[in-house]
Amino acid sequence: MSSSPIFTRRGTLLMGAGATALALPGVAFAKPQVGAAAPTFSGVGSDGKPHRLADYRGKTVVLEWTNHECPYVGKHYRSGNMQALQKDATAGGIIWLSIISSMPDSQGYVSAAQANDLTKARKAAPSAVLLDPDGVIGRAYDARVTPHMYIIDAKGALVYMGGIDSIRSTDLDDVPKAKPFVKDALKQLAAGQPIASAVTQAYGCTIKYKPTA
């Protein structure tokens, strides 16, 4: 499978795609691949409860890497686009997990209480917000930027990874103009159709990971 470019906030071109494995700090890991089993993970939510991917077997799961200080993330929350996607998905029985992988004292890092306050203030509607300050879940999925989006089907296979949409900008006016990759992928998955664009370019702010040993 060929690598797909990922554009960061600073315009750096990164490369993504590969094979499936679970990441551990300081340990080399393979990259996730559409069509293969999604990397397993467990984490603690801002609600204080444990969340494991295995707990959601039989349901579609959306993973959304987020950073409230990133203007690319802000574009989709200020426009209401992200909240609309979350509400439509969860209303249909989909599990939506927002994940924060920013290390402590870096852009986007929040405490559990701050994460809950952000959810309320932005009127967001994820199933849960997972706190990943050590970057274990993020590295398992090779998440590079915020927002970086992944869809896992009911059988536990990764069926989509990449951008939320097609226009790499922070301009709210671009949201209705863009091809809505995630929205389209969820519709196609629900209809039992092949996902037309299963791997796309993710764009946004580089995730500030905790250095590994």
C-alpha positions in Angstrom: 0.0 0.0 0.0 1.5 3.3 -0.9 2.1 6.0 1.7 -0.3 9.0 1.8 1.0 12.5 2.6 -0.1 14.3 5.7 0.2 18.1 5.9 0.9 19.6 9.3 0.2 23.0 10.6 3.6 24.2 9.6 3.3 22.8 6.1 5.7 19.9 6.8 5.0 16.9 4.6 4.9 13.6 6.5 4.2 10.2 5.1 1.8 7.6 6.5 0.4 4.0 6.0 1.6 0.5 6.8 0.6 -2.6 8.9 -1.2 -3.2 12.2 0.3 -3.5 15.7 -0.1 -2.1 19.2 2.4 0.6 20.3 4.2 0.8 23.6 6.4 3.7 24.7 9.9 3.4 23.4 9.1 0.3 21.3 9.1 0.3 17.5 5.7 -0.6 16.1 4.1 -1.2 12.7 1.6 1.2 11.3 -2.1 0.6 10.9 -3.5 -0.5 7.5 -7.0 -0.3 6.1 -8.5 -3.7 5.8 -6.5 -5.2 8.7 -7.5 -5.5 12.3 -7.4 -2.1 14.1 -4.8 -1.8 16.8 -6.2 -2.7 20.1 -6.0 -0.2 23.0 -7.3 0.7 26.4 -7.4 4.1 28.0 -9.0 6.2 30.7 -11.7 8.7 29.7 -12.2 12.2 31.1 -15.2 10.5 32.8 -12.7 8.5 34.9 -13.8 5.2 33.3 -11.7 2.7 31.4 -12.4 2.3 27.7 -11.2 -0.6 25.6 -11.6 -1.0 21.9 -12.6 -4.7 22.6 -15.6 -3.4 24.6 -17.1 -2.0 21.4 -16.9 -5.1 19.3 -20.0 -5.3 17.2 -20.2 -1.6 16.8 -18.7 0.9 14.4 -16.1 3.1 16.2 -14.8 6.5 15.1 -11.5 7.8 16.5 -11.0 11.6 16.4 -7.6 13.0 17.5 -8.2 16.5 18.8 -6.4 19.5 20.2 -8.6 22.4 21.2 -5.8 25.0 20.6 -5.3 23.9 17.0 -6.9 26.2 14.5 -7.7 23.3 12.1 -9.6 21.6 14.9 -11.2 25.0 15.8 -12.5 25.3 12.2 -14.6 22.2 12.6 -15.8 23.0 16.0 -16.6 26.7 15.5 -18.5 25.8 12.3 -20.4 23.1 14.2 -19.2 20.5 11.7 -17.6 18.2 14.2 -20.5 18.3 16.6 -22.9 17.5 13.8 -20.9 14.5 12.8 -20.6 13.3 16.4 -24.4 13.7 17.0 -25.4 11.9 13.7 -23.0 9.1 14.4 -23.9 8.5 18.0 -27.6 8.7 17.3 -27.1 5.8 14.9 -25.3 3.7 17.5 -21.8 4.5 16.5 -19.1 4.9 19.2 -17.2 8.2 18.8 -14.0 8.5 20.8 -12.2 11.9 20.9 -8.6 11.3 21.8 -6.1 13.8 23.3 -2.5 12.7 22.9 -0.8 16.0 23.7 1.9 15.5 26.3 1.7 17.5 29.6 2.6 21.2 29.3 2.2 21.2 25.5 -0.4 22.6 23.1 -3.7 20.8 23.5 -2.9 19.1 26.8 -5.9 19.2 29.3 -6.8 17.6 32.5 -9.9 15.4 32.8 -11.9 18.3 34.2 -10.8 20.6 31.5 -11.7 18.1 28.8 -15.2 17.8 30.3 -15.5 21.6 30.4 -14.5 21.8 26.7 -17.0 19.2 25.7 -19.8 21.2 27.4 -18.6 24.6 26.1 -18.3 23.3 22.5 -21.5 21.3 22.8 -19.6 18.4 21.5 -21.2 14.9 21.6 -18.5 12.2 21.6 -19.3 8.9 23.4 -16.1 9.6 25.5 -13.0 11.7 25.5 -9.8 9.5 26.1 -6.8 11.1 27.7 -3.5 9.7 26.2 -0.7 12.0 27.6 1.9 9.3 27.1 0.9 8.9 23.4 0.4 5.1 23.5 -2.9 5.1 21.6 -1.8 7.8 19.2 1.4 6.0 18.3 -0.4 2.8 17.8 -2.5 4.4 15.1 0.3 6.5 13.8 -1.8 9.6 14.4 0.2 12.6 13.2 -2.1 15.7 13.3 -5.3 17.0 14.8 -7.8 16.3 13.5 -6.8 12.8 12.4 -9.7 10.5 11.8 -10.1 6.7 11.8 -13.1 4.4 11.4 -13.3 0.8 12.7 -16.1 -1.5 11.6 -18.2 -3.8 13.7 -15.7 -6.7 13.1 -12.8 -4.7 14.4 -11.2 -3.9 11.0 -9.8 -0.5 10.2 -11.8 0.8 7.2 -10.9 4.4 7.0 -8.0 6.7 8.0 -7.1 10.2 7.1 -8.7 13.7 7.0 -12.1 14.8 8.1 -12.5 16.4 4.7 -10.7 17.5 1.5 -9.8 21.2 2.0 -6.7 21.8 4.1 -7.4 25.2 5.6 -8.6 26.9 8.8 -11.3 28.9 6.9 -14.8 28.1 8.2 -16.2 29.0 4.7 -14.4 26.0 3.3 -16.3 23.4 5.4 -19.4 23.3 3.2 -17.3 23.3 0.0 -15.1 20.3 1.0 -15.7 16.7 0.2 -16.7 15.2 3.6 -14.6 12.1 3.7 -15.6 10.9 7.2 -19.3 11.6 6.7 -19.3 9.8 3.3 -17.3 6.9 4.7 -19.8 6.4 7.5 -22.7 6.5 5.1 -21.1 4.0 2.7 -20.2 1.7 5.6 -23.8 1.8 6.9 -25.1 1.0 3.5 -22.8 -2.0 3.1 -20.9 -0.3 0.3 -17.2 -0.2 -0.3 -15.6 3.1 1.1 -14.7 5.1 -2.0 -11.8 6.9 -0.3 -10.5 4.7 2.4 -7.2 6.4 2.9 -7.0 10.2 2.5 -4.7 13.1 3.4 -5.0 14.2 7.1 -4.2 17.8 7.8 -3.8 19.9 10.9 -1.5 20.6 13.8 1.3 18.2 14.6 0.5 16.1 17.7 2.9 17.1 20.5 3.9 13.6 21.7 5.8 12.8 24.9 9.4 11.8 23.9 10.0 8.1 24.1 13.0 6.5 25.7 
